[in-house]
Amino acid sequence: MDALELLKQDHAKVKELFEEAESADQNEQKTIFKQIKTELEVHAHIEESVFYPAMQKFNELKEMVRESVEEHNKVKTLLKEMDTLSGGEDFEDRLEELIDNVEHHAEEEEEGKMFPKVRELVSSTELEKLGNQLQAAKGQRKAS
């Protein structure tokens, strides 16, 4: 599978989980949050270990990669904070903040400059290869 399509699928899956969490009660939210956390951790790992390093070789993408890594760090901080909360208003506030941050990140990558620029710079063959590497990294991360 093409790397960009795989990453878009990840974004869509998390968005679905966000929608479930928003309409769930407090107990269900914590359960769904665990799924969201796992998905986001795996996604960040494969982007940071495979996708972003491959994109760093293009000068046109370096700044976008740097911004994406900063966004990941903010999301990781929110996930840690949410882990310590038992529910209630603070948890829901953090959940909204998490949703806003992740949706902004996905939108920036998909519809902003990054993915369209990657399509210009990287051949479809290379994107397929990169997609296979992302899939392998995802499988390894989920297994550990």
Residue frames as qw, qx, qy, qz and C-alpha x, y, z in Angstrom:
[[0.000, 0.889, 0.458, 0.000, 0.00, 0.00, 0.00],
 [0.305, 0.667, -0.022, 0.680, 1.10, 3.54, -0.78],
 [0.394, -0.108, -0.539, 0.737, 2.64, 5.23, 2.30],
 [0.171, -0.103, 0.072, -0.977, 0.36, 8.26, 2.12],
 [0.645, -0.265, -0.469, -0.543, -2.76, 6.10, 1.87],
 [0.643, -0.218, -0.675, 0.290, -1.65, 4.06, 4.89],
 [0.204, -0.069, -0.402, 0.890, -1.11, 7.22, 6.94],
 [0.388, -0.171, -0.180, -0.887, -4.48, 8.61, 5.82],
 [0.683, -0.281, -0.636, -0.224, -6.14, 5.36, 6.93],
 [0.469, -0.187, -0.610, 0.611, -4.54, 5.76, 10.36],
 [0.074, -0.036, 0.139, -0.987, -5.86, 9.32, 10.57],
 [0.557, -0.218, -0.415, -0.686, -9.36, 8.14, 9.61],
 [0.644, -0.255, -0.714, 0.101, -9.33, 5.33, 12.19],
 [0.292, -0.167, -0.500, 0.798, -8.39, 7.72, 14.99],
 [0.261, -0.104, -0.098, -0.955, -11.04, 10.20, 13.84],
 [0.638, -0.285, -0.596, -0.396, -13.67, 7.43, 14.12],
 [0.565, -0.268, -0.653, 0.428, -12.47, 6.62, 17.63],
 [0.065, -0.012, -0.237, 0.969, -12.70, 10.32, 18.54],
 [0.470, -0.219, -0.327, -0.790, -16.31, 10.38, 17.35],
 [0.678, -0.308, -0.666, -0.031, -17.08, 7.31, 19.47],
 [0.435, -0.163, -0.529, 0.711, -15.41, 8.88, 22.51],
 [0.103, -0.126, 0.032, -0.986, -17.31, 12.14, 22.14],
 [0.628, -0.255, -0.297, -0.673, -20.67, 10.38, 22.29],
 [0.664, -0.122, -0.722, 0.155, -19.69, 7.88, 25.01],
 [0.572, -0.800, -0.081, -0.164, -20.22, 8.03, 28.76],
 [0.185, -0.844, 0.492, -0.108, -17.25, 8.45, 31.13],
 [0.749, -0.280, 0.599, 0.030, -16.51, 4.74, 31.56],
 [0.802, 0.476, 0.323, 0.163, -16.67, 4.08, 27.83],
 [0.256, 0.944, -0.193, 0.078, -14.50, 7.13, 27.18],
 [0.407, -0.688, 0.600, 0.032, -11.64, 5.69, 29.23],
 [0.790, 0.058, 0.598, 0.124, -11.85, 2.41, 27.31],
 [0.616, 0.742, 0.205, 0.165, -11.95, 4.18, 23.96],
 [0.054, -0.943, 0.327, 0.018, -9.11, 6.45, 25.11],
 [0.648, -0.409, 0.615, 0.186, -6.89, 3.39, 25.56],
 [0.727, 0.417, 0.486, 0.250, -7.54, 2.45, 21.92],
 [0.282, 0.954, 0.015, 0.105, -6.90, 6.03, 20.79],
 [0.359, -0.814, 0.446, 0.103, -3.66, 6.13, 22.77],
 [0.735, -0.114, 0.615, 0.261, -2.43, 2.87, 21.25],
 [0.615, 0.656, 0.370, 0.233, -3.31, 3.98, 17.71],
 [0.108, 0.985, -0.110, 0.077, -1.62, 7.37, 18.16],
 [0.514, -0.663, 0.517, 0.170, 1.51, 5.88, 19.72],
 [0.740, 0.116, 0.585, 0.311, 1.90, 3.38, 16.88],
 [0.465, 0.822, 0.263, 0.197, 1.18, 6.04, 14.26],
 [0.110, -0.959, 0.261, 0.033, 3.69, 8.49, 15.76],
 [0.657, -0.429, 0.570, 0.242, 6.29, 5.74, 15.98],
 [0.711, 0.315, 0.524, 0.348, 6.01, 4.72, 12.32],
 [0.304, 0.932, 0.104, 0.167, 5.99, 8.33, 11.12],
 [0.255, -0.905, 0.339, 0.023, 8.99, 9.26, 13.26],
 [0.635, -0.398, 0.626, 0.217, 11.04, 6.12, 12.60],
 [0.588, 0.227, 0.673, 0.387, 10.26, 5.52, 8.91],
 [0.345, 0.799, 0.446, 0.212, 8.29, 8.25, 7.12],
 [0.091, -0.987, 0.038, 0.124, 9.84, 11.46, 8.43],
 [0.515, -0.526, 0.501, 0.455, 13.46, 10.28, 8.06],
 [0.554, 0.309, 0.632, 0.446, 12.71, 9.38, 4.43],
 [0.202, 0.895, 0.350, 0.189, 11.22, 12.84, 3.87],
 [0.410, -0.816, 0.094, 0.397, 14.11, 14.66, 5.58],
 [0.592, -0.086, 0.467, 0.651, 16.28, 14.19, 2.49],
 [0.239, 0.657, 0.469, 0.540, 14.09, 16.71, 0.64],
 [0.214, -0.006, -0.233, 0.948, 14.87, 20.32, 1.56],
 [0.330, -0.320, -0.313, -0.831, 11.30, 21.32, 0.69],
 [0.707, -0.428, -0.505, -0.249, 9.96, 19.01, 3.41],
 [0.488, 0.073, -0.608, 0.622, 12.41, 19.58, 6.28],
 [0.172, -0.179, 0.296, -0.922, 10.43, 22.39, 7.93],
 [0.725, -0.190, -0.268, -0.606, 7.15, 20.47, 7.55],
 [0.758, -0.069, -0.628, 0.159, 8.72, 17.41, 9.18],
 [0.244, 0.124, -0.533, 0.800, 10.03, 19.54, 12.05],
 [0.435, -0.194, 0.085, -0.875, 6.54, 21.01, 12.62],
 [0.808, -0.140, -0.450, -0.353, 4.96, 17.55, 12.51],
 [0.609, -0.004, -0.665, 0.431, 7.39, 16.23, 15.12],
 [0.046, -0.149, 0.391, -0.907, 6.55, 19.22, 17.36],
 [0.658, -0.176, -0.155, -0.716, 2.85, 18.40, 16.95],
 [0.782, -0.073, -0.620, 0.008, 3.57, 14.77, 17.88],
 [0.353, 0.089, -0.621, 0.694, 5.35, 15.92, 21.04],
 [0.354, -0.174, 0.191, -0.899, 2.35, 18.01, 22.08],
 [0.803, -0.121, -0.357, -0.463, 0.03, 15.02, 21.51],
 [0.671, 0.029, -0.680, 0.295, 2.35, 12.72, 23.51],
 [0.049, 0.147, -0.506, 0.848, 2.26, 15.20, 26.41],
 [0.597, -0.145, -0.015, -0.789, -1.54, 15.28, 26.31],
 [0.810, -0.044, -0.558, -0.177, -1.71, 11.47, 26.26],
 [0.454, 0.066, -0.687, 0.563, 0.51, 11.29, 29.37],
 [0.219, -0.134, 0.331, -0.908, -1.64, 13.88, 31.15],
 [0.720, -0.098, -0.234, -0.646, -4.83, 12.03, 30.24],
 [0.662, 0.038, -0.741, 0.106, -3.40, 8.75, 31.52],
 [0.215, 0.021, -0.665, 0.715, -3.31, 10.24, 35.02],
 [0.417, -0.069, 0.115, -0.899, -6.91, 11.50, 34.96],
 [0.235, 0.128, 0.942, -0.201, -9.73, 9.27, 36.12],
 [0.086, 0.573, 0.737, 0.349, -12.44, 10.94, 34.10],
 [0.111, -0.776, -0.414, 0.462, -14.75, 13.87, 34.58],
 [0.268, 0.945, 0.113, -0.149, -14.48, 17.40, 33.32],
 [0.225, -0.746, 0.520, 0.350, -10.65, 17.57, 33.22],
 [0.528, -0.022, 0.795, 0.299, -10.51, 14.41, 31.15],
 [0.467, 0.700, 0.537, 0.057, -13.16, 15.68, 28.73],
 [0.074, 0.953, -0.124, -0.267, -11.33, 19.02, 28.38],
 [0.323, -0.538, 0.691, 0.359, -8.09, 17.20, 27.60],
 [0.568, 0.286, 0.752, 0.175, -9.92, 14.91, 25.18],
 [0.378, 0.883, 0.264, -0.088, -11.22, 17.94, 23.27],
 [0.085, -0.862, 0.408, 0.289, -7.71, 19.40, 23.22],
 [0.500, -0.219, 0.788, 0.283, -6.33, 16.08, 21.96],
 [0.554, 0.568, 0.604, 0.073, -8.96, 15.88, 19.22],
 [0.226, 0.956, 0.004, -0.187, -8.22, 19.44, 18.10],
 [0.234, -0.716, 0.585, 0.300, -4.47, 18.79, 17.99],
 [0.525, -0.030, 0.815, 0.244, -4.67, 15.47, 16.17],
 [0.510, 0.695, 0.507, 0.012, -7.25, 16.67, 13.65],
 [0.112, 0.941, -0.187, -0.258, -5.14, 19.77, 12.96],
 [0.362, -0.506, 0.722, 0.304, -2.06, 17.56, 12.46],
 [0.564, 0.256, 0.767, 0.170, -3.87, 15.19, 10.09],
 [0.394, 0.862, 0.302, -0.101, -5.37, 18.07, 8.12],
 [0.064, -0.865, 0.382, 0.319, -1.98, 19.81, 7.84],
 [0.411, -0.294, 0.802, 0.320, -0.38, 16.64, 6.51],
 [0.482, 0.381, 0.777, 0.138, -3.16, 15.51, 4.18],
 [0.307, 0.835, 0.436, 0.136, -4.60, 18.74, 2.85],
 [0.200, -0.898, 0.163, 0.357, -1.85, 21.20, 3.71],
 [0.334, 0.789, -0.466, -0.220, 1.48, 21.12, 2.01],
 [0.396, -0.477, 0.784, 0.033, 3.14, 17.88, 3.11],
 [0.683, 0.169, 0.711, 0.008, 1.30, 15.02, 1.37],
 [0.601, 0.780, 0.145, -0.092, 0.75, 16.94, -1.90],
 [0.088, 0.852, -0.507, -0.096, 4.45, 17.88, -1.91],
 [0.531, -0.304, 0.790, 0.038, 5.47, 14.28, -1.17],
 [0.742, 0.462, 0.483, -0.056, 3.38, 13.15, -4.18],
 [0.424, 0.888, -0.159, -0.079, 5.35, 15.59, -6.34],
 [0.049, -0.782, 0.621, -0.026, 8.76, 14.55, -5.03],
 [0.410, -0.272, 0.867, -0.086, 8.46, 10.79, -4.47],
 [0.390, 0.133, -0.734, -0.540, 7.72, 8.21, -7.16],
 [0.822, -0.201, -0.051, -0.531, 4.76, 5.87, -6.77],
 [0.829, 0.123, -0.523, 0.153, 7.21, 2.95, -6.60],
 [0.272, 0.282, -0.576, 0.718, 9.05, 4.59, -3.71],
 [0.492, -0.291, 0.215, -0.792, 5.76, 5.37, -1.95],
 [0.908, -0.085, -0.311, -0.268, 4.78, 1.70, -2.24],
 [0.664, 0.186, -0.579, 0.435, 8.14, 0.65, -0.79],
 [0.028, -0.306, 0.445, -0.841, 7.79, 3.16, 2.00],
 [0.719, -0.248, -0.054, -0.647, 4.25, 1.92, 2.63],
 [0.881, -0.021, -0.472, 0.031, 5.59, -1.62, 3.07],
 [0.418, 0.222, -0.557, 0.683, 8.20, -0.33, 5.53],
 [0.350, -0.317, 0.238, -0.849, 5.52, 1.55, 7.46],
 [0.856, -0.178, -0.250, -0.416, 3.32, -1.56, 7.58],
 [0.767, 0.072, -0.555, 0.313, 6.24, -3.66, 8.85],
 [0.154, 0.269, -0.477, 0.822, 7.11, -1.07, 11.51],
 [0.586, -0.298, 0.028, -0.753, 3.46, -0.95, 12.55],
 [0.895, -0.111, -0.403, -0.154, 3.33, -4.73, 12.93],
 [0.592, 0.142, -0.565, 0.558, 6.51, -4.77, 15.00],
 [0.095, -0.307, 0.338, -0.885, 5.30, -1.95, 17.23],
 [0.729, -0.271, -0.090, -0.622, 1.90, -3.55, 17.85],
 [0.868, -0.028, -0.492, 0.061, 3.60, -6.86, 18.67],
 [0.453, 0.193, -0.548, 0.676, 5.84, -5.28, 21.30]]
